[in-house]
Amino acid sequence: MYPSGNIAFLHTCYAKIVVDFEVGHCYISSMNSGRKRKGRADRTHIIYALEINGKSYIGLTFLRDRSVKKSMHYRIKQHFYNATVRGYDWSLSKEIRRLDSVEDIGYKVLAKVRGKIDAHDVERQFIDELKPELNSDVRPQKK
C-alpha cells in the first residue's frame, strides 16, 4: 500500500502538449511521431453496378473515408481515366469512350461487404447471376 496522500502512477505519459492559442486547439505531439498504423485486413468493400449506354458492368472497390458516394465517384473517375487517357482495350473502356463526359455513367450500389475475400466472392456471385455485358473477366466462381 502507498502512504496516505501519495498517488502512485502506473504509467507516465511524456507527451508534449502543444496549444494553438489562435484557434484554441490542443495537440499531443507524440501522436504525430510519423509512425503509421498497420492497415486493416478486413476493410469494407462496395460491390457496384455501372450503367453505360444501356449496358452494365459489375465491379468492386473499397470504402474510402466511410463515404459510399465519395468512393463511387473516385472509382468512376478511375474507370474514365483508364479508358480515355490510358486507352485500355476492355469492353468497359470502349463503351466509356463513346460517352460525352464522366457524368453520363450511372451507378448502383449492390452490396457492402466486410473483408476482401468475402467481397470478391459476393462480386463473383453478382456477375454469375446478373451476367453484365461489359465485364471482360468471365471466369466461373471458385467452389
JODA-V28646 format. One line per field, one symbol per residue. ss: DSSP state (H for helix, E for strand, L for the rest). phi: phi as a letter, one per 30 degrees, with the letter a starting at -180 (. if undefined). psi: psi as a letter, one per 30 degrees, with the letter a starting at -180 (. if undefined). Layout:
ss->???
phi->???
psi->???
This chain:
ss->LLLLLLLLLLLLLLLLEEEELLLLEEEEHHHHLLLLLLLLLLLEEEEEEEEELLEEEEEEEELELLEHHHHHHHHHHHHHHHHHLLLLLLHHHHHHHLLLLHHHLEEEEEEEEELHHHHHHHHHHHHHHHLLLLLLLLLLLLL
phi->.ceejccccdbcccddccccddciccbcdddcdjdcdddddcddcccbcccbhiccbcbbbcdchhbdddddddddddedddddcdiecdedddddddddadddccbbdcacbdjdddddddeddddddchddcdddcddddc
psi->lkkkfkkkjfkkkgkkkkkjfefglkkjfffhffkklklkfhlklkklkkjjhgllkkakllkkhgjeeeeeeeeeeeeeeeeeefhkhleeeeeefflelfffkllkkelkkkkeeeeeeeeeeeeeefikffkejhklkk.
